[in-house]
Amino acid sequence: MARRPRGLTEKERQDWASFARLIKPLAGRALPPLPEEQTTSPAPVPAPPDPPHLVLKSSPPVARNVPLFVGTHPGGLDNSSWNKFRSGKLPSMRTIDLHGRTVQRAYHALHQFLIEAHSDHVRCVEVITGRGSGENGGAIRRELPIWLNLPTLRPLVLAATHPHPANPGSVRLLLRRPK
């Protein structure tokens, strides 16, 4: 059975207006007007309350919410750039060595390093975590992929790989271009 079109309730108009204020129109375009009330609309049905988890927020695009894995080809990067980056032919412009730091200090140093590199329009950086003495490497090496996927760092990083397969204690990061 087809649904009959209905007019907007006052709550829906208010929700639309608050949402429309968050939208920045494309150059040369204007925001669409609110839909006109229909004359033959049935009695307005009260809208159910919004669930608390559906609050509108300004968030990064969906593509940046995709988890980052070291050594996997990310979307949004062409094959020739990926191969140049993966093979180590794209030189890193800055390097940070996290050897000998506690995990907490290493995280804060990495966070500050990536924010500064991104703001300076640096494209490729190298993070030296060290191999570590455990089976899966040291604590910093194990934590790095988790840190890179945090909401504060994920929007900055496009791709990550080891510059040489025999050296898992170093990770190259390809940073996104600032807008």
N, C-alpha and C positions, 0 to 999 in steps of 0.2 A: 504494500500500500504506500502510495506517495505521500510525503509530508506536505502539509499546507504551509506556505510561507506565513510567518507571523511578524509582527512589529517588535521592536526592541523595548524591553522594560527600562525603567529609569535606572535601575542598578546596572543593566548591561550598557546603557549609554555612558554612565559614569566610569565603568570599567574601561570602555573603549577610549574615552577621553584621557584617562590616566595612562593607558598604554600608548596612545598616539603621541603623548608628550615625550615619551622615551625614544621615539623613532626620528631619525635624521633622514629627511628625504634626499633622493639622488639629486645631483645638480640639475637645475632646470625643471624640477618636478615639485609639486605641492602635495601635502597630505590629502588623502581622500576625505571627502566630507562624510559626516555621519549619515547613515541611511535614513531616508525619509520615512515618516510614520505612514503605515498603510491605513486607508480609511475603513477597510472591511476586516480589520484584524480582530481575532477573538479576544476575550478578556485576558489581560496579561497574567502569566503564570509566574509566581515568585521564583527567582533563581535560587538554586541551592547555594549554601555558603561555600566559598572557595576553601579547598583543603589547604592546610598550612604549608604543605610541601610544594604547592604550585604558585608561590609568590614570584612575581616577575622581578627579575634582576638583570642587570647588565652583566653579561657573561661572555667569555671568549667564544669564538665560533666553534662549532661541533668538532671540526677537524683537529683542533688543539686538544680535545679531550680524549683522543685516541692514545692508548698507552704507547710509550716509547720503549723499544727494546734495542739493546746494543747489538749492532750488526745486521739489522733488518732494514730493508729498503722502505722508507716512509712514503706515503702518498704526498703529492705536491712537489716531488723532486724528479727531474728527468733522469733517464738512465745514464747519460754521459756525465752529468754532474755527480750522480751517485757513485759511478765507477771511479771517477777521479778522486772523490772524497774517500771512498772505501779503500782504495789502493795506497793512500798516503801521498798522492801526487798534489793534493791541495794543501799548501803549507799552512801550518797553524801560525796565527799572528801573535798569540799570547799563550803562555803556559803557566799553570799553577801546580805546585808540588805539595801534596797533602801528606807526605811521609811524616811520621813522628808526631802527628797531631792526634788529639783525642777526637772521637767521633763528633762530638758536639762542636768543637772548634773547627774541625774540617768542614762540617756542614755550613757554618756561618761564613767561613772563608770562601767556600765555593759559591754560596749565595751572593755575596758581595762581588766576587770576581765576575760572575755571569751577568749581573746587573750592570756593572761598569763596562764590560766588554760589549754588551748589547747597546748601551747608550752611546758608546763610541763607534758604533757601526762596524764592529769587528765581525767577520763572517765565520772564521774557523779558530777554535781554541783547543788546547790539549790539557787534559786533567791527568796528572800522574797520581795514581792511588797506591802504587806499589803492589807487588804480587801477594804479599801476606804469607804467613807461615802455615795456615790451615789448609784443609782439603780444597775448600771453595775460595781460598784467598783470605785476605784480612777483612776486618770489619768495615773499613772504609770502602774497599772494593765491592763488598757485598751490598752495602747501603747505597752506593752511587746510583744504580738504576731506580731505586725507590725515590731518592731525592729528586732525580730528574723528572719524575712523574708527579711531583707535588704541584698543586695549583699555582704556587708562586713561581716555579721554574719552568713548568711544561710549556707555557706560551712563548718562552724565549728560545727553546731548543727545537730544531727541525729534525735532526738526525744525530745518531751516535754510533761510533764504530771503533774497533781497535785498529790503529794504523798499521800494525804488523801482527799476523796471527800468532807469532811466537812470543809476543809480549802482551799478555793480558793485564799487565799492571798499568797500562796507559790507555786512555780513551780520548778519542777526538770527537769534538762536538761541533756540529754545523748549526750556527745560530740563525734565527729568522731575521729577516731584514726589518728594521724598525719602520713603523708607519708614520 
